Amino acid sequence: MYGKGLIKGLGITFKHFFGKAITEQYPEQMPNLSDMFHGSFALDAEKCIACGICAKTCPNNVIKIASSKGEDKKRRLDDYQMNIGLCLFCGLCVESCPTDAINFTQDFELACFTREDTVLKLYQRTEDESASQSGEVMEG
């Protein structure tokens, strides 16, 4: 029959038109996100051992880690950056972290005006931290 697809499409449209609204009014009403949602990233620098496994498992080389050896001959984290403009949000970095230092957050508003803004600087060692870790006392 000619026009069968049109009638079927109009039937679906009328069903949704008179049915319950499923649209969320986003700016005024925040959506309910599941616990498994892959939003932005959070780093617990205290847990991070700067092993670099997260950077090695990332398929797009999103993660850049800088580390150094402290006085106790252990690696310490100096800098941790993620370029979320290239990120697939696959979660391989989160799964591979042996100390659970990196996790997903519920933050999904990641829009930026420039490409430079897509680089998340999750951790950067300050001069005060470097001095206290190496035993030097900063006077100020």
C-alpha positions, 0 to 999 in steps of 0.5 A, spaced: 500 500 500 502 506 498 503 511 504 504 505 509 510 508 511 507 515 512 501 512 516 506 508 521 511 514 522 505 519 524 502 513 528 509 513 532 509 521 532 502 521 535 503 516 540 509 520 543 505 526 542 500 524 547 504 520 552 508 522 558 514 527 556 521 524 557 525 530 555 529 533 561 529 541 562 537 541 562 539 548 564 534 548 570 534 541 572 540 537 572 539 530 569 540 524 574 546 520 572 548 513 573 554 511 577 557 508 571 557 515 568 564 517 564 564 524 566 570 528 567 576 525 571 579 526 578 586 524 580 588 523 588 595 525 588 596 522 594 594 515 592 598 516 585 605 512 585 607 515 578 607 508 575 605 511 568 600 505 567 594 509 565 598 513 560 601 506 557 594 503 556 591 510 553 589 508 546 590 516 544 596 518 548 591 523 552 595 522 559 602 526 560 605 524 566 612 527 569 615 524 575 622 524 579 625 520 584 625 523 591 630 522 597 627 515 599 628 513 591 621 512 590 617 515 584 613 522 586 608 525 581 610 532 579 605 533 573 599 530 571 595 532 565 590 529 560 588 532 554 580 531 554 579 533 547 582 527 544 579 522 550 575 517 548 572 516 555 573 509 554 575 508 562 582 504 560 586 509 565 581 508 570 581 500 570 588 500 569 590 504 575 593 499 581 592 504 586 585 507 584 588 514 584 584 516 577 576 516 577 571 519 573 566 524 576 559 526 575 561 533 571 559 532 564 559 540 562 566 539 558 565 544 553 571 549 551 572 555 547 579 553 545 583 547 544 588 549 550 582 549 555 581 541 553 588 540 557 586 538 564 592 539 569 590 535 574 596 535 578 602 540 578 607 540 584 608 546 587 615 549 590 613 549 597 611 541 596 618 540 592 622 544 598 618 540 604 619 533 600 626 534 599 627 537 606 629 544 605 625 549 609 622 555 605 622 562 608 617 567 606 
